[in-house]
Amino acid sequence: MEIIIAGTGEVGGHAADVLSKAGHNVTVIDLNQERLQLLNNSLDLSTLTGHCAHYSVLEEAGVGDCDLFIAATQSDEVNMLSSFLAKAAGAKKTISRVHHTANFSLSKTAIAAKLGIDDLICPEHATAMAIARQLRNPGTIALEEFGKGKIFMQRFPVSKGAQAIGKNLADVELPHNTRLAIAECGDEVSLATAQTRVAEGDVVTLIGEVKTFDTARKLFNKDKEKRMTVAIMGQSSTAVWLGRALKSRLFSVRVFVDEYERAEQLAEKLPHATIIESDPTDTAVFAEEHLEALDTFIAVTEDDEHNILGCAQAKTLGVGKSIAVVQRTKYLHLFEHVGIDHAFSPRQVAVNAIEHLIDVGPVRSVAKFEGGVAEVYEVRPSPKAAILGRELRTLELPSQSMIAAIRRGDRVYVPGAEDQIAPGDTVLIIGPYGINEKLLKLFTTS
């Protein structure tokens, strides 16, 4: 694939590294010759010194023949203008990096398309979504995006006296549009089968359509759901996106900021959260707010060192889990040594999003469950695939795999054994790690 990247910053430079090593022909444009030289010395790619929003520079880079143009400078306006010019010059696909919420909201309208932008990437938003997925359970966000809010996934313990205890899953009367995906029995984690049995204290992951999800959940757990208590340290846009992502009866959210004016702004943006103007790394504040009882402490300030120290202190003082956002990946190796549970790099998350957008093959992995027990695969069957029109019960899926959902136009549903896959459908499959080739063969063989 012929790829042109505008910008050598955190996202642009990292994207150039990842995509060139993946075998793509990459050209990078930037005004900073020193940064271009550093990339040229370490990677197999081409560079061009110039302003990416100048049409003549884009022409010289060969934008008219490129498969993908990525605008990743520090300026939203430059990125959107250069994407517009690139598409006008003939670029097949354009991706623009943006920071500001107002600009990212363009992705929900026809305006971005009119500007020649196929996709918008916001590292702050992508990072917030990745953190939310980690809190809720791996795979959840991927399923929600696929299911357009019509399908829900939840991980929870099996309660005492639950109706499903001791029965083979095949004998549990689940609503037809729900699936038990994963069962965690002590140290053993496995994909659920018809013979799976659960006991009190096991942990299960359930998938189902929203309208019947609660009915299915009660077969495994009748207890009232416990709310997860979360504290977010920081007033960045990542904090806002994360606060919005955690707007749910499952979360109790407190956001700590250090400016009164910003606290008032966040109170309007996040009415479901408690906004506190103070520093939670102050031990007096920590004690006063009883933060030692938190389930999770998340640091998303613009200062890497403050995020690291805040998370380390929270863990030391008794918080269950800590999550830090860091801009510079050189710090990532430190977290294991200071007790921080998870770290997220916006540039890595953004590049992952870019890779997801350019992966247009029939099979792609869209999420991984913790511990490597399973992956979530999005599959687009070929128009003449032999599996089309056959009842799902007759399909020979890879061992321990299940079809979790089917998207057909605007309809998204959890299928039953008698349902069939039709031409144009997109299928979501949960299965063991690394079955891409098996799925490819099954869903493309005519």
Summary of the structure (lengths in Angstrom):
residues: 446
radius of gyration: 23.6
end to end distance: 27.1
largest distance: 71.6
contacts: 1490
relative contact order: 0.10
helix: 38%
strand: 25%
